[in-house]
Amino acid sequence: MKIIILGAGQVGSSLAENLVSEDNDITIVDTNEAQLRSLQDRLDLRTVHGLASHPDILRNAGAEDADMIIAVTDSDETNLVACQIAYTLFHTPTKIARIRSMAYLKESKKLFTQDAFPLDVSISPEQIITDNIYRLIKHPGSLQVLDFADGQVQMVGVKAFYGGPLVGRELRTLREHIPNVDTRVAAIYRRGHAILPEGHTVIEADDEVFFIAATKDIRSVMSELRRVDSPYKRIMIIGGGNIGRRVAASLEQDYNVKLIDHNPIRSEEIANDLDNTLVILGDAADEELLQEEGIEKVDVFCALTNDDEANILSSMLAKSMGARKVMTLINRAAYVDLIQSGNIDIAISPQQATIGSLLTHIRRGDVVKVHSVRRGAAEAIEAIAHGEESSSKVVGRRIEDIKLPPGTTIGAIVRGKEVIIAHHDTVIQSEDHVILFLVDKKFIPVVERLFQVGITFI
């Protein structure tokens, strides 16, 4: 596929790295020559220096025969104009734009149409991160919560703790512990290495376990792997930017929310906009302020400013002062692994969250959901099976008879409103939504081909 990426920032660069490794023809456009040189030195792609919204720059990048344009510059306006020009001058089939401003998103149904700004897909990183944080808070003790099939199924990553009923036992005993709940362990990570789960696999304390189940059963399964965490009540948010404000708005009806921001004008705006959030003007690294606001009683401390260092330092301070759980927004990929092994419980990477949404629209075959897992090394995907047994490599076949690539598991199938946890003798039907976990994303093309329908199939 010939893809033009507009913007070589963190999201654009990470996306280019993902797509180049999957044998796509990638061109990336940016005004920063040094950044483009760095990418060209590391990756097999073409770079074009210039303003992404200018017709001559797009033409030079190959827009006349591109399959897709992905506009992820830091400017919403540049992204919108670039997609408009790609549609008007070059008839580009698929146009995706990152849109951050709520002023545009509130009017998206009227603005993002063929008669106005002809976007095929708009991506809001702030909303993706907000939804991610909301799911983590809703499921205390989880490391990652992934939604599939319109929320009917979830895949959850947890760390197995001493004292969990299943820790030290074989996976096959899971059914004995929760006989009325069907679930499947999709992957286990032990000391950073993936283990393919089988019936005789023994779960050890500190294993990172990804399991899949109907959303209503998630809490029951989590209780087998670790002591059940009591529900969160008190949330403290640091930073009143786009993300902090949205997270507060999404939580304030169900939780006791405090938001700290150092900007007096912004703090006043947020206080006027939100109904049930206590907005505090101050510095999150102020030990005295945190003490006054009862940091030792806070269930979740969310550091969501646009400054990585400030987020890390305030999170470490909050944890040392007694905050129960700490979530930290980290933009620099190099920091994520470094800090998550220390006092910070969950590091949230905006680019990894955004890339999952972008990849959903790039995957071949009918892939309707992609989640990037383990900092992009693995993927969880939802694909729809089409065709008949004569034209499909999966329809009409038992799971044990499907030639899945190494390290790939089918976790669940959603058939209409029915959630079916996958077992070796489960037969896939046409129009089933199939949820897979790939330990090694290099096998994505193999999975894509499995879900492509051929005119004839031998």
PyMOL commands that set and color helices and strands:
alter all, ss='L'
color gray80, all
select helices_A, chain A and resi 10-20+33-42+55-60+63-65+76-90+102-105+108-111+125-138+149-151+171-177+215-225+242-251+264-273+287-292+295-297+308-320+333-340+350-360+399-401+441-450
alter helices_A, ss='H'
color red, helices_A
select strands_A, chain A and resi 2-6+25-30+46-49+68-71+94-98+121-123+142-148+153-159+183-190+193-195+208-214+234-238+256-261+277-281+300-303+325-329+346-348+367-373+378-384+408-415+418-421+433-438
alter strands_A, ss='S'
color yellow, strands_A
deselect
rebuild
show_as cartoon
